[in-house]
Amino acid sequence: MFVILAFSIYRKITAQPHLRQSWEFMRDTINQNRYLLLLMLALMVMNWTFEARKWQLLIRPVQRVSLFKSFKAILSGLSFSIFIPNGIGEYVGRMLYLDEGNRLRSVVVSFVGSLAQILITLICGVVGLNYLFAQVPAYNAETIGLSAFWLKAMLYAVYAFIILFLLLYFKISLFATLFEKIPFVHQHRVFIDSLETYQTMLLLRILLISFVRYLVFIAQYVLVFYLFNVAMPLFWAICSVSVLFLVMAIVPTIPIAELGVRGEISLKIFGMLTQNILGIVGAAAFIWLVNIIIPSLAGSLFVLNSRLFKKSELKNKTV
């Protein structure tokens, strides 16, 4: 699948008129604005620090951890998720930094944090999509390959999931209490009992942090659009990026294969607003490199220095 998507993107880039001039202009823009590259890295650190703060607050009923330890857990989880889909790798990596009896209890905690981020993504994505359909002539059902019927059906489905997730999120303690009445769950209630302690104010705080983190993502894309000469009105850019995040949240993938998927979806979404195909693909690749690959490499170093791996090495030496 990745090879097919990569070949499709390559064909679209090579078919772009004035390709050489576009590449030279993009290179000159990057050379003249190298300070923006440092700003991108600073935003990357800010992004994962916010995620670490979320996890630190959510894991508190299970085990108290420092912000730095939470940061290491988040990046370690990201390094595992490079090859493991659906966020499972993130849960595995974060377990390394908890005491042995608390590791499985952290799974439901991480789920609450992911649910908050998905809620923000769905809500902002729907707002952005509706704005583009209403204000941008190029955006309509036909141009994105859907009939008006299927477009409405998709939007209604997203609305339904938003309502469902909001109920689940803000009534998570109630759902946990109800689930405990199931005999099998009751026998293992220790794994979900931390959910009963989550108050509305904490959940609102987590949602706010998720929204601020979302704004950091938006800021990164606006900067990289400037770097790669992807010209479009600012609010159009913000809304189209929110649509990209919405689609990426719906389409299942793993980070190592995400570049091809992200590039192809970016071409579909941003291609209706700008003709700079090379810039669109370059922006998608750069965001993927900064937000996924670089922190994953850092996370892999944290994993190698984790207690679990040190214990494994010690056992091997004593055998």
Secondary structure as GFF3:
##gff-version 3
##sequence-region A 1 319
A	DSSP	alpha_helix	2	14	.	.	.	ID=ss1
A	DSSP	alpha_helix	19	32	.	.	.	ID=ss2
A	DSSP	alpha_helix	34	59	.	.	.	ID=ss3
A	DSSP	alpha_helix	67	81	.	.	.	ID=ss4
A	DSSP	alpha_helix	88	95	.	.	.	ID=ss5
A	DSSP	three_ten_helix	100	102	.	.	.	ID=ss6
A	DSSP	alpha_helix	106	135	.	.	.	ID=ss7
A	DSSP	alpha_helix	148	170	.	.	.	ID=ss8
A	DSSP	alpha_helix	172	179	.	.	.	ID=ss9
A	DSSP	alpha_helix	183	187	.	.	.	ID=ss10
A	DSSP	three_ten_helix	189	191	.	.	.	ID=ss11
A	DSSP	three_ten_helix	193	197	.	.	.	ID=ss12
A	DSSP	alpha_helix	200	227	.	.	.	ID=ss13
A	DSSP	alpha_helix	234	250	.	.	.	ID=ss14
A	DSSP	alpha_helix	255	270	.	.	.	ID=ss15
A	DSSP	alpha_helix	277	288	.	.	.	ID=ss16
A	DSSP	pi_helix	289	293	.	.	.	ID=ss17
A	DSSP	alpha_helix	294	304	.	.	.	ID=ss18
A	DSSP	alpha_helix	307	318	.	.	.	ID=ss19
###
